[in-house]
Amino acid sequence: MDGLLANIEKHIDVSDDLRTALRRYFKRVEYKKNVMILDIDSPCNKLFFIEKGECVTFYYQEGREVVSFVYPEGYWVTNWSGFFLQERSEEAVKAISDTVLYQISYNDFESLYKEFPIMERFSRKNMEFHVAFSDKMYRGYSFGSPTERYNHLLKHFPEITQIATLGKIASVLGISRETLSRIRSKK
């Protein structure tokens, strides 16, 4: 839970009472490599913090798995719109290594807000990060040549190239594995 607490403490001061509540509300769960954490079209009522390991979010398009993003240790992951709007998940979350997560239900997250209003500040700061993160990600992957998209990934999300397979990186970039191999061989 140290990583989770450190992540929250980057944004707010955590009192002893809040620390106790966080330990009560967040549940430690472990997933083996390639185990599904959240299925497409399932109720999305959990938010996860990646304490150890990595996860990938993806959906299917024309029967093909399309990777939305690869989330390294220290990141939050869920189907964001599904979680905050309390809708069914539009993408899946899967462990891509043996993974330790801390999960909290939507209702428990709301209870934390009521008990500790400072958690709303944490959520705002966390969402500011994710909005900026999404903006960088989609702007970088929506425009430009495959080489420019790969360079964008290296500049803004270099850890992904260390943890994801070539196929997953290519999928995030919207290019073939062969094209990615050619780009990497020129580096």
PyMOL commands that set and color helices and strands:
alter all, ss='L'
color gray80, all
select helices_A, chain A and resi 2-9+16-25+80-85+106-115+118-142+146-156+158-163+166-173+177-185
alter helices_A, ss='H'
color red, helices_A
select strands_A, chain A and resi 27-31+36-38+46-52+55-61+64-71+76-77+92-95+99-105
alter strands_A, ss='S'
color yellow, strands_A
deselect
rebuild
show_as cartoon
